[in-house]
Amino acid sequence: MTRLEAKYPGENEYLQAVREVLESVEEVYNQHPEFEQARIVERMVEPDRIFTFRVTWVDDRGQVQTNLGYRVQFNSAIGPYKGGLRFHRAVTPSMLKFLGFEQTFKNALTTLPMGGAKGGSDFDPAGKSDAEIMRFCQAFMYELWQCIGPDQDIPAGDVGVGGREIGYLYGMYKKLAREYNTGVLTGKGGTWGGSVLRPEATGFGALYFTQHLLHKAGKDIAGQRVAISGFGNVAWGAATKALQLGAKVVAISGPDGVCAIPDGITPEMIDYMLEMRASNRNRVEDMADKFPGKTVFTAGKKAWSVPCDIALPCAFQNELALEDAQELKANGCWCCCEVSNMGCRPEAIHFFQQGGILFAPGKAVNAGGVATSGLEMTQNAQHISWSGKEVDEKLHYIMESIHHQCVQYGTRPDGSVDYVKGANIAGFMKVARAMLEQGII
């Protein structure tokens, strides 16, 4: 860590992610001298390669705009590179390195053969027209297309990149590559190679994992109050499945504040979340405007200010700080499952674990999204399409398997489970063994 901090000063998200994994696996790693001899850790923390490129596009006023684009291909020991594209003004190489590093272990947990990658741009979709987003996506793919492929690197969506953006990206890829190979991207439309349940998969999988965690602790999700941060695709899927499982979603939030829903979210509100995301306005207050009397908007506050039993961070990395964790506990929260990648700061995680609050990390909880992307890749490779029932059954199995791995490697002497340690060790061991068996490359 000292060498990495000196080498990459200021790359805080990346260094935070590496530290969390190394602290978790230290004891197990030191039991395998063959790992040290092959310098597995030193190799694993560095990405295989990073592509950086300029993205030039024209806005609706005819003005030329320039952004930076990136693709971090982190590790391909167990399969081709797999990870989303993020369009957000805060995107930096540090952010994408952290996400690619996390993705490597998350993908290893899914039981599917996928390596780790991440990419994106500092392009901000908020306030942009469909035409501007299309032109940006086309310009972005023009620079990326030769670096990806169905057996090489398969991007998907992430923050700021949904089905619309994937469609624009694929249209340009098809034009440039001169082949109809839908397996090069996942999260596609259902009429041209997309998988049923892919848009919902991250949120659905997160709730399936949460169910297993609660059952292990002798509890059930039915009747519990759930607070969710964000209102994008992931939060929408989580709210949908929480409602189906009998939970009561009492809050969603956005950059502008929190929308409390005292009587619980309704199917009509969940549907409206999709309209809010598509509007590019990035305002959760729109929910309160749409459903007056049933919701209460408070500017500048987070979802964690609303009393709840279960907290589901679904928005961004490091969104839940120590003071948020303290507020949650004071408001009666007894469980937090990260649905966003590294959604909780280290001091918040420590507070949860020391305070007896059930906690599970994003690399385990939110792996259902990339797992269903892997299922989409399989369908594309076989030129078939599975039913929603088939996909859901496979997603159930994968999330149960991930929970089992966490329990296997994370059970403490007193029988409780350290899900952070369990997830990190399970993912690390699979990748490390594959690297060892493939030689020094």
C-alpha positions as CSV (number, residue, x, y, z in Angstrom):
1,M,0.0,0.0,0.0
2,T,2.9,2.4,0.8
3,R,4.3,1.8,-2.7
4,L,0.9,2.2,-4.4
5,E,0.2,5.4,-2.5
6,A,3.5,6.9,-3.6
7,K,3.0,5.7,-7.1
8,Y,-0.6,7.0,-7.5
9,P,-1.0,10.0,-5.2
10,G,-4.5,11.4,-5.1
11,E,-6.2,8.3,-6.6
12,N,-8.3,7.9,-3.4
13,E,-11.1,5.6,-4.7
14,Y,-8.6,3.2,-6.2
15,L,-6.4,3.1,-3.1
16,Q,-9.4,2.7,-0.8
17,A,-10.7,-0.3,-2.8
18,V,-7.2,-2.0,-2.9
19,R,-6.7,-1.5,0.8
20,E,-10.1,-3.0,1.7
21,V,-9.3,-6.2,-0.3
22,L,-5.7,-6.6,0.9
23,E,-6.7,-6.2,4.5
24,S,-9.3,-8.8,4.1
25,V,-7.2,-11.4,2.3
26,E,-3.9,-10.9,4.2
27,E,-4.2,-13.9,6.5
28,V,-5.2,-16.3,3.7
29,Y,-2.6,-14.9,1.3
30,N,0.2,-15.5,3.8
31,Q,-0.8,-19.1,4.0
32,H,0.1,-19.6,0.3
33,P,3.8,-18.9,-0.3
34,E,3.2,-19.8,-4.0
35,F,1.2,-16.6,-4.3
36,E,4.0,-14.5,-2.9
37,Q,6.6,-16.2,-5.1
38,A,4.5,-15.4,-8.2
39,R,3.9,-11.8,-6.9
40,I,0.2,-12.3,-7.3
41,V,-0.8,-9.2,-5.3
42,E,1.6,-6.9,-7.1
43,R,0.3,-8.0,-10.4
44,M,-3.4,-8.1,-9.4
45,V,-3.6,-4.5,-8.2
46,E,-2.4,-3.1,-11.6
47,P,-4.7,-3.1,-14.6
48,D,-3.7,-5.0,-17.7
49,R,-4.1,-1.8,-19.7
50,I,-5.8,1.6,-19.8
51,F,-7.1,3.3,-22.9
52,T,-7.6,7.0,-22.8
53,F,-9.1,9.0,-25.7
54,R,-10.6,12.3,-26.7
55,V,-14.3,12.3,-27.5
56,T,-15.3,15.2,-29.8
57,W,-19.0,15.8,-30.6
58,V,-21.3,18.6,-31.6
59,D,-24.2,19.8,-29.4
60,D,-27.6,21.1,-30.5
61,R,-26.3,24.7,-30.8
62,G,-23.7,23.6,-33.3
63,Q,-20.9,24.0,-30.7
64,V,-18.0,21.5,-30.7
65,Q,-17.6,19.8,-27.3
66,T,-14.7,17.7,-26.0
67,N,-14.7,15.1,-23.3
68,L,-12.3,12.4,-22.2
69,G,-13.1,8.7,-22.6
70,Y,-11.5,5.7,-20.9
71,R,-11.6,1.9,-20.8
72,V,-9.7,0.1,-18.0
73,Q,-9.2,-3.6,-18.8
74,F,-8.2,-4.8,-15.4
75,N,-7.9,-8.6,-15.3
76,S,-8.8,-11.4,-17.7
77,A,-7.5,-14.4,-15.7
78,I,-10.9,-16.1,-15.6
79,G,-12.6,-14.7,-18.7
80,P,-12.9,-11.8,-21.1
81,Y,-13.0,-8.3,-19.7
82,K,-16.5,-7.4,-18.5
83,G,-17.7,-4.2,-16.9
84,G,-19.9,-1.2,-17.4
85,L,-19.5,2.2,-18.9
86,R,-20.2,5.2,-16.7
87,F,-21.1,8.7,-18.1
88,H,-20.8,11.2,-15.3
89,R,-18.9,14.5,-14.8
90,A,-17.0,13.0,-11.8
91,V,-15.5,10.1,-13.9
92,T,-11.7,10.0,-13.4
93,P,-9.0,7.3,-14.0
94,S,-8.9,6.7,-10.2
95,M,-12.7,6.0,-10.2
96,L,-12.5,3.6,-13.1
97,K,-9.5,1.8,-11.7
98,F,-11.4,1.3,-8.4
99,L,-14.5,0.1,-10.3
100,G,-12.4,-2.3,-12.5
101,F,-10.6,-3.7,-9.5
102,E,-13.9,-4.3,-7.7
103,Q,-15.4,-5.7,-10.9
104,T,-12.7,-8.4,-11.1
105,F,-13.7,-9.9,-7.8
106,K,-17.4,-9.3,-8.2
107,N,-17.3,-11.2,-11.5
108,A,-15.4,-14.0,-9.9
109,L,-18.1,-14.4,-7.3
110,T,-20.8,-14.9,-10.0
111,T,-19.5,-18.4,-11.0
112,L,-19.4,-17.2,-14.6
113,P,-16.2,-16.9,-16.7
114,M,-15.8,-13.1,-16.8
115,G,-12.8,-10.9,-16.1
116,G,-12.9,-7.3,-14.7
117,A,-13.1,-4.0,-16.6
118,K,-14.7,-0.6,-16.4
119,G,-14.9,2.5,-18.6
120,G,-16.7,5.7,-19.3
121,S,-16.4,9.4,-19.7
122,D,-16.6,12.7,-17.9
123,F,-19.6,13.5,-20.2
124,D,-22.6,14.6,-18.1
125,P,-25.9,13.4,-19.6
126,A,-28.0,15.6,-17.3
127,G,-29.8,18.2,-19.4
128,K,-28.7,16.8,-22.7
129,S,-31.2,16.1,-25.5
130,D,-31.6,12.6,-27.1
131,A,-29.8,13.9,-30.2
132,E,-26.8,15.1,-28.1
133,I,-26.6,11.8,-26.2
134,M,-26.7,9.9,-29.5
135,R,-23.9,12.0,-31.1
136,F,-21.8,11.6,-28.0
137,C,-22.3,7.9,-27.8
138,Q,-21.4,7.6,-31.5
139,A,-18.2,9.6,-31.0
140,F,-17.3,7.6,-27.9
141,M,-17.7,4.3,-29.8
142,Y,-15.7,5.5,-32.7
143,E,-12.7,5.6,-30.4
144,L,-13.5,2.4,-28.5
145,W,-14.7,-0.1,-31.0
146,Q,-11.4,-1.8,-31.9
147,C,-10.6,-2.4,-28.2
148,I,-13.7,-4.5,-27.6
149,G,-15.3,-7.8,-28.8
150,P,-17.5,-10.7,-27.6
151,D,-14.5,-12.7,-26.6
152,Q,-12.2,-9.8,-25.7
153,D,-14.1,-7.1,-23.8
154,I,-17.8,-6.7,-23.3
155,P,-19.0,-3.4,-21.9
156,A,-22.4,-2.8,-20.4
157,G,-24.3,0.1,-18.8
158,D,-23.6,1.8,-15.5
159,V,-24.4,5.2,-14.0
160,G,-25.6,7.5,-16.9
161,V,-25.6,4.6,-19.4
162,G,-28.9,2.7,-19.8
163,G,-30.7,1.0,-22.6
164,R,-30.9,4.1,-24.8
165,E,-27.2,4.7,-24.6
166,I,-26.3,1.1,-25.2
167,G,-28.5,1.2,-28.3
168,Y,-26.7,4.3,-29.7
169,L,-23.3,2.7,-28.8
170,Y,-24.1,-0.6,-30.6
171,G,-25.5,1.2,-33.6
172,M,-22.2,2.9,-34.2
173,Y,-20.2,-0.3,-33.4
174,K,-22.2,-2.3,-36.0
175,K,-21.6,0.4,-38.6
176,L,-17.8,0.5,-37.9
177,A,-17.3,-3.3,-37.5
178,R,-19.6,-4.2,-40.4
179,E,-20.9,-7.2,-38.6
180,Y,-24.1,-7.9,-36.5
181,N,-22.5,-9.2,-33.4
182,T,-24.8,-8.3,-30.5
183,G,-22.6,-10.1,-28.0
184,V,-20.1,-7.2,-27.9
185,L,-22.4,-5.2,-25.5
186,T,-24.9,-6.2,-22.8
187,G,-27.9,-4.4,-21.5
188,K,-29.4,-4.3,-25.0
189,G,-33.0,-3.9,-26.1
190,G,-35.1,-7.0,-26.1
191,T,-35.7,-6.9,-29.8
192,W,-32.1,-7.2,-30.8
193,G,-30.3,-9.6,-28.4
194,G,-31.0,-8.2,-25.0
195,S,-32.0,-10.5,-22.1
196,V,-35.3,-10.5,-20.3
197,L,-34.8,-9.0,-16.7
198,R,-31.4,-7.4,-17.5
199,P,-32.7,-3.8,-16.6
200,E,-34.0,-5.1,-13.3
201,A,-31.2,-7.6,-12.5
202,T,-28.9,-5.5,-10.3
203,G,-31.8,-4.4,-8.0
204,F,-33.5,-7.8,-8.1
205,G,-30.3,-9.7,-7.3
206,A,-29.5,-7.3,-4.5
207,L,-32.9,-8.1,-2.8
208,Y,-32.3,-11.8,-3.4
209,F,-29.0,-11.5,-1.6
210,T,-30.5,-9.4,1.2
211,Q,-33.1,-12.1,1.6
212,H,-30.5,-14.8,2.1
213,L,-28.6,-12.6,4.5
214,L,-31.7,-12.0,6.6
215,H,-32.7,-15.6,6.6
216,K,-29.2,-16.5,7.8
217,A,-29.7,-14.0,10.7
218,G,-33.2,-15.5,11.4
219,K,-35.1,-12.6,10.0
220,D,-37.4,-11.9,7.0
221,I,-37.7,-8.9,4.7
222,A,-41.5,-8.9,4.6
223,G,-42.9,-5.9,6.5
224,Q,-39.5,-4.2,6.9
225,R,-39.1,-0.5,6.2
226,V,-36.5,0.1,3.4
227,A,-34.7,3.3,2.5
228,I,-33.1,3.5,-0.9
229,S,-30.7,6.2,-2.2
230,G,-31.0,7.2,-5.9
231,F,-33.8,6.8,-8.3
232,G,-32.0,5.4,-11.4
233,N,-32.1,1.9,-12.9
234,V,-30.6,0.2,-9.9
235,A,-32.8,1.9,-7.3
236,W,-35.9,1.2,-9.5
237,G,-35.1,-2.5,-9.6
238,A,-34.4,-2.7,-5.9
239,A,-37.7,-0.8,-5.1
240,T,-39.6,-3.1,-7.5
241,K,-38.4,-6.3,-5.9
242,A,-38.6,-5.0,-2.4
243,L,-42.3,-4.3,-2.9
244,Q,-42.8,-7.7,-4.4
245,L,-41.2,-9.3,-1.4
246,G,-43.5,-7.5,1.0
247,A,-41.2,-4.8,2.2
248,K,-42.2,-1.1,2.6
249,V,-40.0,1.4,0.7
250,V,-40.2,4.6,2.7
251,A,-37.6,6.8,1.0
252,I,-35.8,7.4,-2.3
253,S,-33.3,10.2,-2.8
254,G,-31.4,12.3,-5.4
255,P,-28.7,15.0,-5.5
256,D,-31.4,17.6,-4.6
257,G,-32.7,15.9,-1.4
258,V,-34.8,13.0,-0.1
259,C,-38.4,12.0,-0.9
260,A,-40.0,10.3,2.1
261,I,-42.9,8.0,1.4
262,P,-44.6,7.3,4.8
263,D,-47.1,4.8,3.5
264,G,-44.6,3.1,1.3
265,I,-43.8,3.3,-2.4
266,T,-46.6,2.2,-4.9
267,P,-46.3,0.5,-8.3
268,E,-47.3,3.9,-9.9
269,M,-44.4,5.6,-8.2
270,I,-42.0,2.9,-9.2
271,D,-43.1,3.4,-12.9
272,Y,-42.6,7.1,-12.5
273,M,-39.0,6.5,-11.4
274,L,-38.3,5.4,-15.0
275,E,-39.7,8.7,-16.3
276,M,-37.6,10.6,-13.8
277,R,-34.4,8.9,-15.0
278,A,-35.2,9.4,-18.7
279,S,-35.9,13.1,-18.2
280,N,-32.2,13.8,-17.4
281,R,-33.3,16.4,-14.8
282,N,-31.7,14.4,-11.9
283,R,-34.3,15.7,-9.4
284,V,-36.1,13.5,-6.9
285,E,-38.4,16.4,-6.1
286,D,-40.3,15.5,-9.2
287,M,-41.7,12.5,-7.3
288,A,-43.1,14.8,-4.7
289,D,-44.6,17.1,-7.4
290,K,-46.2,14.1,-9.1
291,F,-47.6,12.5,-6.0
292,P,-48.5,15.4,-3.6
293,G,-49.9,14.3,-0.2
294,K,-48.3,10.8,-0.5
295,T,-44.7,12.0,-0.4
296,V,-42.6,14.6,1.5
297,F,-39.6,16.2,-0.1
298,T,-36.8,17.6,2.0
299,A,-34.0,19.5,0.2
300,G,-30.4,18.7,1.0
301,K,-31.2,15.6,3.1
302,K,-30.2,12.0,2.3
303,A,-32.3,8.8,2.4
304,W,-30.7,7.9,5.6
305,S,-32.5,10.7,7.4
306,V,-35.8,8.7,7.1
307,P,-36.3,6.1,9.8
308,C,-35.9,2.6,8.4
309,D,-35.0,-1.0,9.2
310,I,-32.9,-1.7,6.0
311,A,-30.7,0.8,4.2
312,L,-29.9,0.1,0.5
313,P,-27.3,2.6,-0.9
314,C,-28.0,2.4,-4.7
315,A,-26.4,5.6,-6.1
316,F,-22.7,6.3,-6.0
317,Q,-19.4,5.3,-4.3
318,N,-18.7,6.6,-0.8
319,E,-22.3,8.0,-0.6
320,L,-22.8,6.8,3.0
321,A,-20.4,8.4,5.5
322,L,-19.9,7.8,9.2
323,E,-22.4,10.4,10.3
324,D,-25.0,8.8,8.0
325,A,-24.3,5.4,9.6
326,Q,-24.8,6.9,13.0
327,E,-28.0,8.6,11.9
328,L,-29.3,5.3,10.5
329,K,-28.6,3.4,13.7
330,A,-30.3,6.2,15.8
331,N,-33.3,5.9,13.5
332,G,-33.6,2.2,14.1
333,C,-31.8,0.7,11.1
334,W,-30.3,-2.8,11.8
335,C,-29.2,-3.8,8.3
336,C,-27.3,-2.2,5.4
337,C,-26.6,-3.8,2.1
338,E,-24.5,-1.9,-0.4
339,V,-26.1,-2.0,-3.9
340,S,-23.8,0.7,-5.3
341,N,-20.1,-0.1,-5.8
342,M,-18.2,0.8,-2.5
343,G,-21.3,2.8,-1.5
344,C,-20.1,3.1,2.2
345,R,-17.0,4.8,3.4
346,P,-14.6,2.6,5.4
347,E,-15.4,4.3,8.7
348,A,-19.2,3.7,8.1
349,I,-18.6,0.0,7.4
350,H,-16.5,-0.2,10.6
351,F,-19.3,1.5,12.6
352,F,-21.9,-1.0,11.2
353,Q,-19.7,-4.0,12.0
354,Q,-18.8,-2.8,15.5
355,G,-22.4,-1.8,16.2
356,G,-23.9,-5.1,15.4
357,I,-25.6,-3.9,12.2
358,L,-25.8,-6.5,9.4
359,F,-23.7,-5.3,6.5
360,A,-22.7,-6.7,3.1
361,P,-20.5,-5.2,0.4
362,G,-21.5,-4.2,-3.1
363,K,-19.3,-6.7,-4.8
364,A,-21.5,-9.4,-3.4
365,V,-24.9,-7.6,-3.2
366,N,-25.0,-6.0,-6.6
367,A,-23.4,-8.8,-8.6
368,G,-26.8,-9.8,-10.1
369,G,-26.4,-7.1,-12.7
370,V,-23.2,-8.4,-14.2
371,A,-24.3,-12.0,-13.7
372,T,-27.4,-11.4,-15.9
373,S,-25.1,-9.6,-18.4
374,G,-23.1,-12.9,-18.4
375,L,-26.4,-14.8,-19.0
376,E,-27.1,-12.3,-21.9
377,M,-23.7,-13.1,-23.3
378,T,-24.5,-16.8,-23.2
379,Q,-27.8,-16.3,-25.0
380,N,-26.1,-14.2,-27.7
381,A,-23.4,-16.9,-28.2
382,Q,-26.0,-19.6,-28.7
383,H,-28.4,-17.3,-30.7
384,I,-31.3,-18.1,-28.3
385,S,-33.5,-16.2,-25.9
386,W,-34.5,-17.5,-22.5
387,S,-37.8,-16.7,-20.8
388,G,-38.1,-14.4,-17.8
389,K,-38.7,-17.4,-15.6
390,E,-35.5,-19.1,-16.8
391,V,-33.4,-16.0,-16.3
392,D,-34.9,-15.3,-12.9
393,E,-34.2,-18.9,-11.8
394,K,-30.5,-18.6,-12.9
395,L,-30.2,-15.2,-11.1
396,H,-31.7,-16.8,-7.9
397,Y,-29.1,-19.6,-8.1
398,I,-26.2,-17.2,-8.7
399,M,-27.1,-14.9,-5.8
400,E,-27.6,-17.9,-3.5
401,S,-24.2,-19.2,-4.6
402,I,-22.6,-15.8,-3.9
403,H,-24.1,-15.7,-0.4
404,H,-22.8,-19.3,0.2
405,Q,-19.3,-18.2,-0.8
406,C,-19.4,-15.3,1.6
407,V,-20.6,-17.5,4.5
408,Q,-17.9,-20.1,3.6
409,Y,-15.0,-17.7,3.8
410,G,-16.4,-15.1,6.2
411,T,-17.9,-17.1,9.1
412,R,-16.5,-15.9,12.5
413,P,-15.8,-18.2,15.5
414,D,-19.0,-17.1,17.1
415,G,-21.0,-18.1,14.0
416,S,-21.7,-14.6,12.7
417,V,-20.6,-13.7,9.2
418,D,-18.2,-11.0,8.1
419,Y,-19.6,-10.5,4.6
420,V,-16.8,-8.1,3.5
421,K,-14.1,-10.6,4.4
422,G,-16.0,-13.5,2.9
423,A,-16.7,-11.8,-0.4
424,N,-13.1,-10.5,-0.8
425,I,-11.5,-13.8,0.0
426,A,-13.8,-15.9,-2.2
427,G,-13.2,-13.6,-5.2
428,F,-9.5,-13.2,-4.6
429,M,-8.8,-16.9,-4.3
430,K,-10.5,-17.7,-7.6
431,V,-8.6,-15.0,-9.5
432,A,-5.3,-15.7,-7.8
433,R,-5.4,-19.4,-8.6
434,A,-6.2,-18.8,-12.2
435,M,-3.3,-16.3,-12.5
436,L,-1.0,-18.8,-10.8
437,E,-2.0,-21.6,-13.2
438,Q,-1.5,-19.4,-16.3
439,G,2.1,-18.5,-15.5
440,I,3.9,-15.2,-15.3
441,I,2.4,-13.1,-18.1
